[in-house]
Amino acid sequence: MSRDDILKSINENNIVKNCALPDFLNFGITFENKIEKFKQMVQSVGGEAICIKKEQIDETIKTLYPDIKSIASNVQGCTLSTVDSNETILPHELKDIELAVVKGEFAVAENGAVWMQNSQNRHRALYFIAHNIVIVVNKEDIVNNMHEAYEKISFENSTYGVFVSGPSKTADIEQSLVIGAHGPKSGYVLFVE
C-alpha cells in the first residue's frame, strides 16, 4: 500500500466531525465576596490579607512589624522606607532588607495571588530577597479568577510580571508545607481604599 493510499484511507475513515468550539464567555468561577475568598485562599498558603484605609498603611506596618528597621518601599502612602532599593546596583545587595512594601497591580480571589508588575522597582529580586513582604493593592482591583486576570495583563510598558501568593513556601520536604524556605518568611496583602 502506498503512502497516498494510506492517507486517502485515513481521510475516508476519519470519524472526527467538525464542531463549534465552546463559548468561553462567563467562563470561570465567580465569588459573591471576592475579598473574603481572597483572604481565605492566601491564608491557606501562609499569608494574611487585611483591609485598611490608605492613610493607615504606616500604622498597620508598624503594628505588624514593630521591630523591623530596614524597610524598602516606593508605595505611595508608605513613609517608613529606610532603604532606596533602586539605588542599589546589584540585586544581591538587597539581601539585608528586612521588609519590602511593594505595589500589587491586582489580586485574584480564586487562588489568593497578586499580579506584580511595578516598573518603578529597579530590581524584581526585591519581591523574593526581602525577609518579609507587604503587598499593597487597591481594594477595587480584584478579579474572580485567572481567566479574568489574564485579560488584564499587559507587557506593553514592562518586561517582567509575576503572580505572588503569600510568603515563600515549599511542600517538597515530606509533603509538608514549609513557610519562608527560600524567600520572604511572612507575607501580607493590604487592600487599601
N, C-alpha and C positions, 0 to 999 in steps of 0.2 A: 504494500500500500504506500503510495507516495505522500509526500508532505501536504500537497494540495488536497488530496483525498481525505486525509485526516482532518485538516482544518474545515473542509466542507461538511464532513460528518459531525464535527463539533457544533458548527453553526446550525445545522439542521436539527440537532437534538438538544439544543440549548433550552433548558426549561425555565431559566430566569426571565421573568417578564419585566418590562419597563414599568416602573410605578413612580408615582409622585413622591418626592422627599417629604418627610414630616414637617409640619409647621412648627417653627421654634418661637413663635410669638408667645409671650407669657410662659416661657419655659423656666423652670427652676422653682425652688421652694420660696415662699414668702412668709413673713412673720408679722403678726399683729403689732408686736412691740420689738422693733429691731434692736434698740439699745439693751433691753433686758436679755434678749437672745445672745447678743454680743458679749455681755458680761458673763453669762453662763459659759459660753464657749471659751473665752480667754481664761477664765478661772480654771477650766478643766485642763489647761496646759500650763498652769503655774503662774499666770498673770492676774492682774486686777484691773478693773475699769471703774472710773469714778466720774460722775457728772458734777461740774462746778461752773461758776461764773468766771468769765475771763479775768476779772480783777482778783480772783482767788488763786491764781497759778502759783505765785511765790509762796503764799501762806501754806498751800497744800503741799508743795515740795518740801518746805521746811518741816512740816509735820511728818511726812513720810520718811525723810532722810535728815534727821536733826543733827547728825554728827559729820556729815559729808562736807569737805572743804573744797574739793576740786570738781567744779561744775563747768561743762561746756554747753552753751546754748546760743542759738540765734533765733529763738522763737519769740515772736512779738508778744509782749506781756510778761515775759520772764526777765527779771533784772538780777538774778542770782549768779550769772555767769562769772567765773573767776579765770577761765581759760578761753582764749580765742583759738579754737581748733583750726580755723582757716589760716592762721599764721604759721602753723606747723608745716614743715616742708615734707617730711616723710610720715606716712600713716602710722608706722610702728612707734613713733614718738608719742602717740596718743595713749599708750598702754597704761599710764598712771591716772587717767581721768576716771574719777570715781562715779560721776553721773553725767550722762548725756541727756539733755532735754531737747527733743527734736520734733519737727513738724511732720505730721502724717497727712497725706492728701485726702484719704477717705478710709472708712472702716467697712468690713464685710461681716454682717451678722451671722451668716451661715457657719463660719469657721473661726471667728474671733481674730481675723487678720487685719492688718492695716497696710495700705499701699504707701510706700515711702519713695519719693522721687523729688527730693528737695535740691534744686540746683544751687542753692546758697551754701550747701555743705561741700567744702572742697574735697573732703575725704569720706567716701562711703564706708570706710572701715570704722568710722565713729560709731555706727549702728551696732557693731559687733565687738569692738575692742574695749568700750567703756565697761566698767564694773557693774553698772546699773543703767537702766534706760527708762525714760518717761517720754511717751509719745503723746503729743497734743493734737487733737483732731476737733474741728468744728462739729458741734452736736448734730447739725443737719446734714453733714457729709457722711452718711452711712447708707449702704445698699443692702439688699436682702441676701444676694448670693453671688457666686463667682461669675455667672453669666452677665449680670448687671455690672460687675466690677470690670470685666474685660471690655465692655462697651465704653467705659470711662477712661481707660488707659491710653495715653498718647506719649510717644517718644519724640515728638517734633522738636522740642527745645531741650531735651535731655538725652543722655546716652545710657542712663542707668535707672533702674527701679527695682524694688523688691517688696514682697509681702513679708511682714513680720508679725508674729503672733506670740506675745508673751516673752519671757526671758529665754535664754539659751536652754536647750534641753536635748536629751537623747534617751532612747529606750533600748539601745543596743546591748547594754550590760544586763544580762539575765532578764531581759524584757521588763526591767524596772525603770520607771521614769526618774531621771536624774536631772535636776534643775541646776543651771549655771555650769554645765560641763565644759563648754568651750566658747563662752561669750558672757553677756550680761547675766548676773546672778539673780536679778529681780527686774520685773517689767511692769510698768503701769501705763494705762491709757487714760488720759484726761480728756473727757468730752467737754468742751467749753461752749458756753452760749453767751 
